[in-house]
Amino acid sequence: MKKVPFLRLRPVILSLIVMTFLAAAWLPTGTFLPGERTNKPQLFLAIDGAAPSQAAEDILFDVQQRIESRHEWRMVEAAAPYAWSLQVQVEEGEQLQIKGVLTSPQSVDGRAAQEQRFNIQGPYDAVGALPEQFVKVLIDLVENAEKHSASL
């Protein structure tokens, strides 16, 4: 009886076909919008205006690094209707102020995006603690809004 080389390759071919089907099933189908592809809140960060001093520039950098290091958020490159939008600005006067404007994503049921304004201020001696407090307030606002929208 003569051996056919094709029969020896049959298990390999079958396994390649099965792997192709598994890969095709794993890939997204394209029916989801980018905001629906993850359960994590997505955030767009915009720094407003030029920093008036080196201390303000350092604060903005610290805030940006703290926000980008959060593992429970996904950062997006551009503002999108499905992502949170945060505008950060530092003002200097008698005290240092970090101002934030947080805009919620547009909801699927047609409600307009809501805007939250918050302000962290303190003396120049507390420069290291201000970005930390700013990010804590931001986390609370986003988490509370996400919990509230999930309960509806």
N, CA, C and O atoms as a GROMACS GRO file, in nm:
protein
  608
    1MET      N    1   0.085  -0.116   0.000
    1MET     CA    2   0.000   0.000   0.000
    1MET      C    3   0.090   0.123   0.000
    1MET      O    4   0.186   0.131   0.077
    2LYS      N    5   0.060   0.216  -0.085
    2LYS     CA    6   0.140   0.334  -0.103
    2LYS      C    7   0.092   0.444  -0.007
    2LYS      O    8  -0.028   0.469   0.003
    3LYS      N    9   0.186   0.510   0.063
    3LYS     CA   10   0.151   0.617   0.157
    3LYS      C   11   0.136   0.748   0.081
    3LYS      O   12   0.217   0.784  -0.004
    4VAL      N   13   0.031   0.816   0.117
    4VAL     CA   14   0.003   0.944   0.054
    4VAL      C   15   0.052   1.055   0.149
    4VAL      O   16   0.013   1.056   0.266
    5PRO      N   17   0.136   1.148   0.101
    5PRO     CA   18   0.188   1.252   0.190
    5PRO      C   19   0.079   1.346   0.242
    5PRO      O   20   0.095   1.405   0.349
    6PHE      N   21  -0.029   1.358   0.171
    6PHE     CA   22  -0.137   1.446   0.215
    6PHE      C   23  -0.201   1.396   0.345
    6PHE      O   24  -0.238   1.476   0.431
    7LEU      N   25  -0.213   1.264   0.359
    7LEU     CA   26  -0.273   1.209   0.480
    7LEU      C   27  -0.189   1.235   0.604
    7LEU      O   28  -0.242   1.246   0.714
    8ARG      N   29  -0.059   1.246   0.587
    8ARG     CA   30   0.027   1.276   0.702
    8ARG      C   31   0.010   1.421   0.745
    8ARG      O   32   0.032   1.454   0.862
    9LEU      N   33  -0.027   1.509   0.653
    9LEU     CA   34  -0.045   1.650   0.685
    9LEU      C   35  -0.188   1.681   0.732
    9LEU      O   36  -0.217   1.793   0.772
   10ARG      N   37  -0.273   1.584   0.726
   10ARG     CA   38  -0.414   1.605   0.762
   10ARG      C   39  -0.434   1.661   0.904
   10ARG      O   40  -0.511   1.755   0.919
   11PRO      N   41  -0.368   1.608   1.009
   11PRO     CA   42  -0.386   1.666   1.143
   11PRO      C   43  -0.336   1.810   1.151
   11PRO      O   44  -0.395   1.893   1.221
   12VAL      N   45  -0.229   1.840   1.081
   12VAL     CA   46  -0.175   1.976   1.082
   12VAL      C   47  -0.273   2.072   1.014
   12VAL      O   48  -0.297   2.182   1.064
   13ILE      N   49  -0.329   2.031   0.903
   13ILE     CA   50  -0.424   2.115   0.831
   13ILE      C   51  -0.551   2.136   0.913
   13ILE      O   52  -0.604   2.247   0.919
   14LEU      N   53  -0.599   2.031   0.977
   14LEU     CA   54  -0.718   2.044   1.062
   14LEU      C   55  -0.692   2.138   1.180
   14LEU      O   56  -0.778   2.219   1.215
   15SER      N   57  -0.576   2.125   1.241
   15SER     CA   58  -0.546   2.215   1.354
   15SER      C   59  -0.532   2.361   1.307
   15SER      O   60  -0.571   2.452   1.381
   16LEU      N   61  -0.478   2.385   1.188
   16LEU     CA   62  -0.470   2.521   1.134
   16LEU      C   63  -0.608   2.578   1.107
   16LEU      O   64  -0.633   2.696   1.129
   17ILE      N   65  -0.698   2.495   1.059
   17ILE     CA   66  -0.835   2.540   1.033
   17ILE      C   67  -0.904   2.576   1.164
   17ILE      O   68  -0.972   2.679   1.173
   18VAL      N   69  -0.888   2.493   1.267
   18VAL     CA   70  -0.948   2.520   1.397
   18VAL      C   71  -0.890   2.649   1.456
   18VAL      O   72  -0.964   2.730   1.510
   19MET      N   73  -0.759   2.668   1.446
   19MET     CA   74  -0.696   2.790   1.497
   19MET      C   75  -0.745   2.914   1.421
   19MET      O   76  -0.760   3.020   1.481
   20THR      N   77  -0.769   2.901   1.293
   20THR     CA   78  -0.822   3.014   1.215
   20THR      C   79  -0.962   3.050   1.261
   20THR      O   80  -0.994   3.168   1.274
   21PHE      N   81  -1.044   2.951   1.285
   21PHE     CA   82  -1.179   2.978   1.335
   21PHE      C   83  -1.176   3.042   1.474
   21PHE      O   84  -1.254   3.134   1.501
   22LEU      N   85  -1.089   2.995   1.561
   22LEU     CA   86  -1.077   3.054   1.694
   22LEU      C   87  -1.030   3.200   1.686
   22LEU      O   88  -1.080   3.285   1.759
   23ALA      N   89  -0.935   3.227   1.599
   23ALA     CA   90  -0.887   3.364   1.584
   23ALA      C   91  -0.997   3.454   1.528
   23ALA      O   92  -1.011   3.569   1.571
   24ALA      N   93  -1.074   3.404   1.435
   24ALA     CA   94  -1.184   3.483   1.378
   24ALA      C   95  -1.293   3.508   1.482
   24ALA      O   96  -1.354   3.615   1.482
   25ALA      N   97  -1.318   3.413   1.568
   25ALA     CA   98  -1.419   3.431   1.673
   25ALA      C   99  -1.372   3.528   1.780
   25ALA      O  100  -1.453   3.595   1.843
   26TRP      N  101  -1.243   3.536   1.800
   26TRP     CA  102  -1.188   3.623   1.903
   26TRP      C  103  -1.184   3.769   1.860
   26TRP      O  104  -1.194   3.859   1.944
   27LEU      N  105  -1.169   3.796   1.732
   27LEU     CA  106  -1.159   3.932   1.682
   27LEU      C  107  -1.292   4.005   1.697
   27LEU      O  108  -1.398   3.943   1.687
   28PRO      N  109  -1.287   4.137   1.721
   28PRO     CA  110  -1.413   4.212   1.730
   28PRO      C  111  -1.484   4.215   1.596
   28PRO      O  112  -1.422   4.216   1.490
   29THR      N  113  -1.615   4.217   1.604
   29THR     CA  114  -1.693   4.212   1.480
   29THR      C  115  -1.716   4.349   1.420
   29THR      O  116  -1.761   4.359   1.305
   30GLY      N  117  -1.688   4.454   1.493
   30GLY     CA  118  -1.706   4.587   1.439
   30GLY      C  119  -1.843   4.646   1.468
   30GLY      O  120  -1.871   4.758   1.425
   31THR      N  121  -1.929   4.575   1.537
   31THR     CA  122  -2.061   4.628   1.567
   31THR      C  123  -2.061   4.715   1.692
   31THR      O  124  -2.158   4.786   1.718
   32PHE      N  125  -1.953   4.710   1.770
   32PHE     CA  126  -1.945   4.791   1.891
   32PHE      C  127  -1.882   4.926   1.861
   32PHE      O  128  -1.790   4.936   1.780
   33LEU      N  129  -1.934   5.028   1.926
   33LEU     CA  130  -1.872   5.159   1.918
   33LEU      C  131  -1.748   5.158   2.007
   33LEU      O  132  -1.739   5.073   2.096
   34PRO      N  133  -1.652   5.249   1.986
   34PRO     CA  134  -1.531   5.246   2.069
   34PRO      C  135  -1.560   5.261   2.218
   34PRO      O  136  -1.487   5.205   2.300
   35GLY      N  137  -1.664   5.333   2.255
   35GLY     CA  138  -1.696   5.348   2.396
   35GLY      C  139  -1.757   5.224   2.458
   35GLY      O  140  -1.758   5.211   2.580
   36GLU      N  141  -1.807   5.132   2.376
   36GLU     CA  142  -1.870   5.010   2.427
   36GLU      C  143  -1.773   4.893   2.434
   36GLU      O  144  -1.811   4.786   2.481
   37ARG      N  145  -1.652   4.911   2.388
   37ARG     CA  146  -1.558   4.800   2.382
   37ARG      C  147  -1.490   4.772   2.516
   37ARG      O  148  -1.420   4.671   2.529
   38THR      N  149  -1.510   4.857   2.613
   38THR     CA  150  -1.446   4.838   2.743
   38THR      C  151  -1.542   4.885   2.852
   38THR      O  152  -1.629   4.970   2.830
   39ASN      N  153  -1.525   4.828   2.970
   39ASN     CA  154  -1.604   4.871   3.085
   39ASN      C  155  -1.534   4.981   3.163
   39ASN      O  156  -1.592   5.042   3.252
   40LYS      N  157  -1.408   5.007   3.130
   40LYS     CA  158  -1.332   5.109   3.200
   40LYS      C  159  -1.372   5.248   3.150
   40LYS      O  160  -1.396   5.266   3.030
   41PRO      N  161  -1.380   5.344   3.240
   41PRO     CA  162  -1.406   5.482   3.195
   41PRO      C  163  -1.290   5.530   3.107
   41PRO      O  164  -1.173   5.505   3.136
   42GLN      N  165  -1.325   5.599   3.001
   42GLN     CA  166  -1.225   5.654   2.911
   42GLN      C  167  -1.218   5.804   2.934
   42GLN      O  168  -1.320   5.870   2.952
   43LEU      N  169  -1.097   5.858   2.932
   43LEU     CA  170  -1.076   5.997   2.970
   43LEU      C  171  -0.987   6.068   2.870
   43LEU      O  172  -0.882   6.016   2.829
   44PHE      N  173  -1.030   6.187   2.830
   44PHE     CA  174  -0.948   6.275   2.748
   44PHE      C  175  -0.901   6.390   2.837
   44PHE      O  176  -0.982   6.455   2.902
   45LEU      N  177  -0.771   6.414   2.839
   45LEU     CA  178  -0.712   6.517   2.924
   45LEU      C  179  -0.665   6.632   2.838
   45LEU      O  180  -0.590   6.613   2.742
   46ALA      N  181  -0.710   6.753   2.872
   46ALA     CA  182  -0.668   6.875   2.802
   46ALA      C  183  -0.610   6.972   2.904
   46ALA      O  184  -0.675   7.004   3.003
   47ILE      N  185  -0.491   7.017   2.877
   47ILE     CA  186  -0.425   7.117   2.962
   47ILE      C  187  -0.453   7.253   2.899
   47ILE      O  188  -0.417   7.277   2.784
   48ASP      N  189  -0.518   7.341   2.976
   48ASP     CA  190  -0.555   7.473   2.923
   48ASP      C  191  -0.447   7.576   2.950
   48ASP      O  192  -0.396   7.588   3.061
   49GLY      N  193  -0.413   7.650   2.848
   49GLY     CA  194  -0.324   7.764   2.863
   49GLY      C  195  -0.181   7.726   2.896
   49GLY      O  196  -0.150   7.612   2.929
   50ALA      N  197  -0.095   7.825   2.885
   50ALA     CA  198   0.045   7.805   2.918
   50ALA      C  199   0.064   7.824   3.068
   50ALA      O  200  -0.006   7.905   3.131
   51ALA      N  201   0.156   7.750   3.124
   51ALA     CA  202   0.184   7.760   3.267
   51ALA      C  203   0.255   7.892   3.294
   51ALA      O  204   0.354   7.924   3.228
   52PRO      N  205   0.207   7.970   3.392
   52PRO     CA  206   0.267   8.101   3.419
   52PRO      C  207   0.406   8.093   3.482
   52PRO      O  208   0.483   8.189   3.474
   53SER      N  209   0.440   7.982   3.545
   53SER     CA  210   0.572   7.970   3.610
   53SER      C  211   0.617   7.824   3.606
   53SER      O  212   0.543   7.735   3.564
   54GLN      N  213   0.739   7.802   3.651
   54GLN     CA  214   0.792   7.666   3.655
   54GLN      C  215   0.715   7.580   3.756
   54GLN      O  216   0.694   7.461   3.733
   55ALA      N  217   0.673   7.639   3.867
   55ALA     CA  218   0.596   7.564   3.967
   55ALA      C  219   0.463   7.518   3.908
   55ALA      O  220   0.420   7.405   3.932
   56ALA      N  221   0.397   7.606   3.833
   56ALA     CA  222   0.270   7.569   3.770
   56ALA      C  223   0.291   7.460   3.665
   56ALA      O  224   0.209   7.369   3.652
   57GLU      N  225   0.400   7.471   3.591
   57GLU     CA  226   0.430   7.368   3.491
   57GLU      C  227   0.456   7.233   3.557
   57GLU      O  228   0.412   7.130   3.507
   58ASP      N  229   0.526   7.235   3.669
   58ASP     CA  230   0.552   7.110   3.744
   58ASP      C  231   0.422   7.050   3.796
   58ASP      O  232   0.405   6.928   3.795
   59ILE      N  233   0.331   7.134   3.842
   59ILE     CA  234   0.202   7.086   3.891
   59ILE      C  235   0.123   7.022   3.779
   59ILE      O  236   0.066   6.914   3.797
   60LEU      N  237   0.118   7.086   3.664
   60LEU     CA  238   0.046   7.030   3.549
   60LEU      C  239   0.106   6.896   3.507
   60LEU      O  240   0.032   6.803   3.474
   61PHE      N  241   0.238   6.887   3.507
   61PHE     CA  242   0.304   6.762   3.472
   61PHE      C  243   0.271   6.653   3.573
   61PHE      O  244   0.245   6.539   3.536
   62ASP      N  245   0.272   6.688   3.702
   62ASP     CA  246   0.240   6.592   3.807
   62ASP      C  247   0.096   6.543   3.795
   62ASP      O  248   0.070   6.424   3.808
   63VAL      N  249   0.004   6.634   3.771
   63VAL     CA  250  -0.136   6.596   3.753
   63VAL      C  251  -0.151   6.502   3.633
   63VAL      O  252  -0.219   6.400   3.642
   64GLN      N  253  -0.087   6.536   3.523
   64GLN     CA  254  -0.096   6.453   3.403
   64GLN      C  255  -0.040   6.313   3.428
   64GLN      O  256  -0.100   6.214   3.386
   65GLN      N  257   0.075   6.305   3.496
   65GLN     CA  258   0.134   6.174   3.523
   65GLN      C  259   0.048   6.091   3.618
   65GLN      O  260   0.036   5.970   3.600
   66ARG      N  261  -0.010   6.155   3.717
   66ARG     CA  262  -0.097   6.083   3.811
   66ARG      C  263  -0.222   6.029   3.741
   66ARG      O  264  -0.266   5.918   3.770
   67ILE      N  265  -0.278   6.107   3.651
   67ILE     CA  266  -0.398   6.063   3.580
   67ILE      C  267  -0.365   5.951   3.483
   67ILE      O  268  -0.438   5.852   3.476
   68GLU      N  269  -0.256   5.965   3.409
   68GLU     CA  270  -0.220   5.863   3.310
   68GLU      C  271  -0.176   5.732   3.375
   68GLU      O  272  -0.183   5.627   3.311
   69SER      N  273  -0.132   5.736   3.501
   69SER     CA  274  -0.089   5.612   3.566
   69SER      C  275  -0.204   5.533   3.627
   69SER      O  276  -0.184   5.422   3.676
   70ARG      N  277  -0.324   5.587   3.625
   70ARG     CA  278  -0.439   5.516   3.681
   70ARG      C  279  -0.472   5.397   3.593
   70ARG      O  280  -0.501   5.414   3.474
   71HIS      N  281  -0.469   5.278   3.647
   71HIS     CA  282  -0.493   5.158   3.568
   71HIS      C  283  -0.641   5.132   3.543
   71HIS      O  284  -0.675   5.054   3.454
   72GLU      N  285  -0.731   5.197   3.619
   72GLU     CA  286  -0.873   5.172   3.598
   72GLU      C  287  -0.934   5.264   3.492
   72GLU      O  288  -1.054   5.258   3.467
   73TRP      N  289  -0.852   5.348   3.430
   73TRP     CA  290  -0.900   5.436   3.323
   73TRP      C  291  -0.826   5.405   3.195
   73TRP      O  292  -0.715   5.353   3.196
   74ARG      N  293  -0.890   5.438   3.085
   74ARG     CA  294  -0.824   5.433   2.954
   74ARG      C  295  -0.815   5.575   2.902
   74ARG      O  296  -0.915   5.646   2.897
   75MET      N  297  -0.696   5.616   2.865
   75MET     CA  298  -0.676   5.749   2.811
   75MET      C  299  -0.704   5.745   2.661
   75MET      O  300  -0.662   5.652   2.591
   76VAL      N  301  -0.774   5.846   2.611
   76VAL     CA  302  -0.800   5.857   2.468
   76VAL      C  303  -0.723   5.977   2.415
   76VAL      O  304  -0.696   6.072   2.488
   77GLU      N  305  -0.689   5.970   2.287
   77GLU     CA  306  -0.605   6.073   2.226
   77GLU      C  307  -0.680   6.200   2.191
   77GLU      O  308  -0.623   6.309   2.192
   78ALA      N  309  -0.809   6.188   2.160
   78ALA     CA  310  -0.888   6.304   2.119
   78ALA      C  311  -1.023   6.299   2.191
   78ALA      O  312  -1.069   6.193   2.233
   79ALA      N  313  -1.085   6.416   2.203
   79ALA     CA  314  -1.216   6.422   2.266
   79ALA      C  315  -1.316   6.342   2.183
   79ALA      O  316  -1.318   6.351   2.061
   80ALA      N  317  -1.398   6.264   2.252
   80ALA     CA  318  -1.496   6.179   2.185
   80ALA      C  319  -1.624   6.180   2.268
   80ALA      O  320  -1.619   6.202   2.389
   81PRO      N  321  -1.739   6.157   2.205
   81PRO     CA  322  -1.864   6.161   2.280
   81PRO      C  323  -1.877   6.049   2.384
   81PRO      O  324  -1.957   6.061   2.477
   82TYR      N  325  -1.802   5.943   2.371
   82TYR     CA  326  -1.812   5.831   2.464
   82TYR      C  327  -1.712   5.842   2.580
   82TYR      O  328  -1.711   5.756   2.668
   83ALA      N  329  -1.628   5.944   2.580
   83ALA     CA  330  -1.523   5.955   2.681
   83ALA      C  331  -1.545   6.077   2.771
   83ALA      O  332  -1.603   6.177   2.729
   84TRP      N  333  -1.498   6.065   2.893
   84TRP     CA  334  -1.495   6.179   2.984
   84TRP      C  335  -1.394   6.278   2.929
   84TRP      O  336  -1.297   6.240   2.864
   85SER      N  337  -1.417   6.405   2.955
   85SER     CA  338  -1.326   6.509   2.912
   85SER      C  339  -1.288   6.594   3.033
   85SER      O  340  -1.375   6.641   3.106
   86LEU      N  341  -1.158   6.613   3.053
   86LEU     CA  342  -1.109   6.690   3.167
   86LEU      C  343  -1.020   6.802   3.116
   86LEU      O  344  -0.924   6.779   3.043
   87GLN      N  345  -1.053   6.925   3.156
   87GLN     CA  346  -0.970   7.041   3.125
   87GLN      C  347  -0.908   7.087   3.256
   87GLN      O  348  -0.977   7.110   3.355
   88VAL      N  349  -0.776   7.101   3.255
   88VAL     CA  350  -0.702   7.138   3.376
   88VAL      C  351  -0.632   7.272   3.351
   88VAL      O  352  -0.577   7.296   3.244
   89GLN      N  353  -0.636   7.357   3.452
   89GLN     CA  354  -0.572   7.487   3.444
   89GLN      C  355  -0.515   7.522   3.580
   89GLN      O  356  -0.577   7.495   3.683
   90VAL      N  357  -0.396   7.582   3.582
   90VAL     CA  358  -0.333   7.626   3.706
   90VAL      C  359  -0.330   7.778   3.707
   90VAL      O  360  -0.288   7.841   3.610
   91GLU      N  361  -0.374   7.835   3.819
   91GLU     CA  362  -0.370   7.980   3.837
   91GLU      C  363  -0.290   8.011   3.962
   91GLU      O  364  -0.296   7.940   4.062
   92GLU      N  365  -0.216   8.119   3.952
   92GLU     CA  366  -0.134   8.161   4.066
   92GLU      C  367  -0.182   8.297   4.115
   92GLU      O  368  -0.215   8.385   4.035
   93GLY      N  369  -0.185   8.312   4.243
   93GLY     CA  370  -0.224   8.437   4.308
   93GLY      C  371  -0.171   8.433   4.449
   93GLY      O  372  -0.055   8.398   4.472
   94GLU      N  373  -0.256   8.468   4.544
   94GLU     CA  374  -0.215   8.454   4.683
   94GLU      C  375  -0.193   8.307   4.717
   94GLU      O  376  -0.105   8.271   4.796
   95GLN      N  377  -0.275   8.223   4.655
   95GLN     CA  378  -0.261   8.079   4.670
   95GLN      C  379  -0.255   8.017   4.531
   95GLN      O  380  -0.294   8.077   4.431
   96LEU      N  381  -0.207   7.894   4.528
   96LEU     CA  382  -0.201   7.818   4.404
   96LEU      C  383  -0.334   7.748   4.385
   96LEU      O  384  -0.385   7.688   4.479
   97GLN      N  385  -0.390   7.753   4.264
   97GLN     CA  386  -0.520   7.690   4.236
   97GLN      C  387  -0.507   7.598   4.116
   97GLN      O  388  -0.450   7.635   4.013
   98ILE      N  389  -0.561   7.479   4.131
   98ILE     CA  390  -0.574   7.387   4.018
   98ILE      C  391  -0.723   7.378   3.990
   98ILE      O  392  -0.801   7.333   4.074
   99LYS      N  393  -0.762   7.422   3.872
   99LYS     CA  394  -0.903   7.421   3.835
   99LYS      C  395  -0.928   7.310   3.734
   99LYS      O  396  -0.849   7.288   3.642
  100GLY      N  397  -1.037   7.241   3.754
  100GLY     CA  398  -1.073   7.133   3.665
  100GLY      C  399  -1.217   7.144   3.620
  100GLY      O  400  -1.306   7.181   3.697
  101VAL      N  401  -1.240   7.112   3.492
  101VAL     CA  402  -1.375   7.106   3.437
  101VAL      C  403  -1.390   6.965   3.380
  101VAL      O  404  -1.325   6.930   3.282
  102LEU      N  405  -1.476   6.886   3.442
  102LEU     CA  406  -1.498   6.747   3.402
  102LEU      C  407  -1.632   6.737   3.331
  102LEU      O  408  -1.735   6.772   3.388
  103THR      N  409  -1.629   6.690   3.208
  103THR     CA  410  -1.750   6.674   3.128
  103THR      C  411  -1.777   6.526   3.111
  103THR      O  412  -1.690   6.450   3.068
  104SER      N  413  -1.898   6.485   3.143
  104SER     CA  414  -1.934   6.344   3.134
  104SER      C  415  -1.954   6.304   2.988
  104SER      O  416  -1.978   6.389   2.903
  105PRO      N  417  -1.945   6.175   2.960
  105PRO     CA  418  -1.972   6.130   2.824
  105PRO      C  419  -2.121   6.144   2.791
  105PRO      O  420  -2.205   6.145   2.881
  106GLN      N  421  -2.151   6.157   2.663
  106GLN     CA  422  -2.291   6.164   2.622
  106GLN      C  423  -2.352   6.026   2.639
  106GLN      O  424  -2.294   5.925   2.600
  107SER      N  425  -2.469   6.023   2.696
  107SER     CA  426  -2.533   5.894   2.721
  107SER      C  427  -2.608   5.846   2.598
  107SER      O  428  -2.640   5.924   2.508
  108VAL      N  429  -2.634   5.719   2.595
  108VAL     CA  430  -2.701   5.656   2.482
  108VAL      C  431  -2.848   5.697   2.475
  108VAL      O  432  -2.905   5.705   2.367
  109ASP      N  433  -2.909   5.723   2.590
  109ASP     CA  434  -3.051   5.755   2.592
  109ASP      C  435  -3.081   5.902   2.560
  109ASP      O  436  -3.195   5.945   2.573
  110GLY      N  437  -2.981   5.977   2.517
  110GLY     CA  438  -3.006   6.112   2.468
  110GLY      C  439  -2.988   6.223   2.568
  110GLY      O  440  -3.005   6.340   2.533
  111ARG      N  441  -2.954   6.191   2.693
  111ARG     CA  442  -2.930   6.297   2.790
  111ARG      C  443  -2.802   6.372   2.754
  111ARG      O  444  -2.706   6.312   2.705
  112ALA      N  445  -2.802   6.500   2.778
  112ALA     CA  446  -2.685   6.582   2.747
  112ALA      C  447  -2.572   6.553   2.846
  112ALA      O  448  -2.595   6.506   2.957
  113ALA      N  449  -2.452   6.584   2.803
  113ALA     CA  450  -2.336   6.567   2.889
  113ALA      C  451  -2.343   6.668   3.002
  113ALA      O  452  -2.383   6.783   2.982
  114GLN      N  453  -2.303   6.624   3.120
  114GLN     CA  454  -2.304   6.712   3.237
  114GLN      C  455  -2.163   6.760   3.266
  114GLN      O  456  -2.065   6.691   3.238
  115GLU      N  457  -2.154   6.878   3.323
  115GLU     CA  458  -2.025   6.938   3.350
  115GLU      C  459  -2.009   6.961   3.500
  115GLU      O  460  -2.098   7.014   3.566
  116GLN      N  461  -1.895   6.921   3.553
  116GLN     CA  462  -1.863   6.942   3.694
  116GLN      C  463  -1.738   7.029   3.700
  116GLN      O  464  -1.637   6.999   3.635
  117ARG      N  465  -1.744   7.134   3.779
  117ARG     CA  466  -1.627   7.220   3.798
  117ARG      C  467  -1.578   7.200   3.941
  117ARG      O  468  -1.656   7.199   4.036
  118PHE      N  469  -1.448   7.185   3.956
  118PHE     CA  470  -1.391   7.172   4.089
  118PHE      C  471  -1.258   7.244   4.094
  118PHE      O  472  -1.191   7.265   3.993
  119ASN      N  473  -1.220   7.282   4.215
  119ASN     CA  474  -1.106   7.369   4.236
  119ASN      C  475  -1.030   7.321   4.360
  119ASN      O  476  -1.090   7.302   4.466
  120ILE      N  477  -0.901   7.302   4.347
  120ILE     CA  478  -0.815   7.268   4.460
  120ILE      C  479  -0.719   7.383   4.477
  120ILE      O  480  -0.651   7.423   4.382
  121GLN      N  481  -0.713   7.437   4.597
  121GLN     CA  482  -0.622   7.549   4.621
  121GLN      C  483  -0.548   7.530   4.751
  121GLN      O  484  -0.594   7.462   4.843
  122GLY      N  485  -0.432   7.590   4.756
  122GLY     CA  486  -0.351   7.581   4.877
  122GLY      C  487  -0.231   7.673   4.867
  122GLY      O  488  -0.205   7.731   4.762
  123PRO      N  489  -0.158   7.685   4.977
  123PRO     CA  490  -0.040   7.772   4.977
  123PRO      C  491   0.072   7.711   4.891
  123PRO      O  492   0.070   7.592   4.858
  124TYR      N  493   0.166   7.793   4.857
  124TYR     CA  494   0.278   7.749   4.774
  124TYR      C  495   0.362   7.642   4.843
  124TYR      O  496   0.432   7.566   4.777
  125ASP      N  497   0.355   7.636   4.975
  125ASP     CA  498   0.429   7.533   5.048
  125ASP      C  499   0.372   7.394   5.026
  125ASP      O  500   0.441   7.294   5.047
  126ALA      N  501   0.245   7.386   4.985
  126ALA     CA  502   0.177   7.256   4.968
  126ALA      C  503   0.173   7.212   4.823
  126ALA      O  504   0.080   7.143   4.781
  127VAL      N  505   0.273   7.253   4.745
  127VAL     CA  506   0.273   7.221   4.601
  127VAL      C  507   0.268   7.071   4.576
  127VAL      O  508   0.203   7.028   4.481
  128GLY      N  509   0.332   6.992   4.658
  128GLY     CA  510   0.334   6.847   4.638
  128GLY      C  511   0.202   6.779   4.667
  128GLY      O  512   0.173   6.675   4.608
  129ALA      N  513   0.121   6.835   4.755
  129ALA     CA  514  -0.005   6.771   4.794
  129ALA      C  515  -0.122   6.811   4.704
  129ALA      O  516  -0.221   6.739   4.698
  130LEU      N  517  -0.111   6.923   4.634
  130LEU     CA  518  -0.224   6.970   4.553
  130LEU      C  519  -0.258   6.876   4.437
  130LEU      O  520  -0.376   6.846   4.419
  131PRO      N  521  -0.162   6.828   4.359
  131PRO     CA  522  -0.199   6.734   4.252
  131PRO      C  523  -0.262   6.606   4.303
  131PRO      O  524  -0.353   6.551   4.240
  132GLU      N  525  -0.214   6.557   4.416
  132GLU     CA  526  -0.271   6.436   4.475
  132GLU      C  527  -0.417   6.458   4.514
  132GLU      O  528  -0.502   6.373   4.488
  133GLN      N  529  -0.447   6.572   4.576
  133GLN     CA  530  -0.585   6.603   4.613
  133GLN      C  531  -0.672   6.622   4.489
  133GLN      O  532  -0.788   6.581   4.488
  134PHE      N  533  -0.617   6.684   4.388
  134PHE     CA  534  -0.691   6.705   4.263
  134PHE      C  535  -0.733   6.571   4.201
  134PHE      O  536  -0.848   6.554   4.160
  135VAL      N  537  -0.640   6.478   4.195
  135VAL     CA  538  -0.670   6.347   4.136
  135VAL      C  539  -0.768   6.269   4.223
  135VAL      O  540  -0.851   6.195   4.171
  136LYS      N  541  -0.759   6.283   4.355
  136LYS     CA  542  -0.855   6.216   4.444
  136LYS      C  543  -0.997   6.267   4.419
  136LYS      O  544  -1.092   6.188   4.412
  137VAL      N  545  -1.012   6.398   4.405
  137VAL     CA  546  -1.144   6.454   4.377
  137VAL      C  547  -1.193   6.405   4.242
  137VAL      O  548  -1.310   6.370   4.227
  138LEU      N  549  -1.105   6.402   4.143
  138LEU     CA  550  -1.141   6.353   4.009
  138LEU      C  551  -1.187   6.208   4.013
  138LEU      O  552  -1.287   6.173   3.951
  139ILE      N  553  -1.116   6.125   4.086
  139ILE     CA  554  -1.153   5.984   4.099
  139ILE      C  555  -1.291   5.970   4.162
  139ILE      O  556  -1.374   5.892   4.115
  140ASP      N  557  -1.316   6.045   4.268
  140ASP     CA  558  -1.446   6.040   4.335
  140ASP      C  559  -1.558   6.082   4.240
  140ASP      O  560  -1.663   6.017   4.236
  141LEU      N  561  -1.537   6.188   4.165
  141LEU     CA  562  -1.641   6.235   4.073
  141LEU      C  563  -1.672   6.131   3.966
  141LEU      O  564  -1.789   6.103   3.939
  142VAL      N  565  -1.569   6.074   3.907
  142VAL     CA  566  -1.590   5.976   3.799
  142VAL      C  567  -1.651   5.848   3.854
  142VAL      O  568  -1.746   5.795   3.795
  143GLU      N  569  -1.600   5.798   3.966
  143GLU     CA  570  -1.654   5.673   4.021
  143GLU      C  571  -1.798   5.688   4.066
  143GLU      O  572  -1.880   5.599   4.043
  144ASN      N  573  -1.832   5.800   4.130
  144ASN     CA  574  -1.969   5.821   4.173
  144ASN      C  575  -2.063   5.832   4.052
  144ASN      O  576  -2.173   5.777   4.055
  145ALA      N  577  -2.022   5.901   3.949
  145ALA     CA  578  -2.105   5.912   3.829
  145ALA      C  579  -2.120   5.777   3.759
  145ALA      O  580  -2.228   5.746   3.708
  146GLU      N  581  -2.014   5.698   3.754
  146GLU     CA  582  -2.021   5.565   3.692
  146GLU      C  583  -2.115   5.473   3.771
  146GLU      O  584  -2.193   5.398   3.712
  147LYS      N  585  -2.106   5.478   3.905
  147LYS     CA  586  -2.194   5.396   3.988
  147LYS      C  587  -2.340   5.439   3.971
  147LYS      O  588  -2.430   5.356   3.964
  148HIS      N  589  -2.360   5.569   3.965
  148HIS     CA  590  -2.497   5.620   3.949
  148HIS      C  591  -2.555   5.581   3.813
  148HIS      O  592  -2.671   5.542   3.804
  149SER      N  593  -2.475   5.591   3.708
  149SER     CA  594  -2.527   5.555   3.576
  149SER      C  595  -2.548   5.404   3.562
  149SER      O  596  -2.634   5.360   3.486
  150ALA      N  597  -2.470   5.325   3.634
  150ALA     CA  598  -2.488   5.180   3.630
  150ALA      C  599  -2.612   5.136   3.704
  150ALA      O  600  -2.670   5.032   3.673
  151SER      N  601  -2.654   5.215   3.802
  151SER     CA  602  -2.772   5.177   3.880
  151SER      C  603  -2.903   5.218   3.812
  151SER      O  604  -3.010   5.175   3.855
  152LEU      N  605  -2.894   5.299   3.709
  152LEU     CA  606  -3.018   5.340   3.640
  152LEU      C  607  -3.073   5.232   3.551
  152LEU      O  608  -3.176   5.252   3.487
   0.00000   0.00000   0.00000
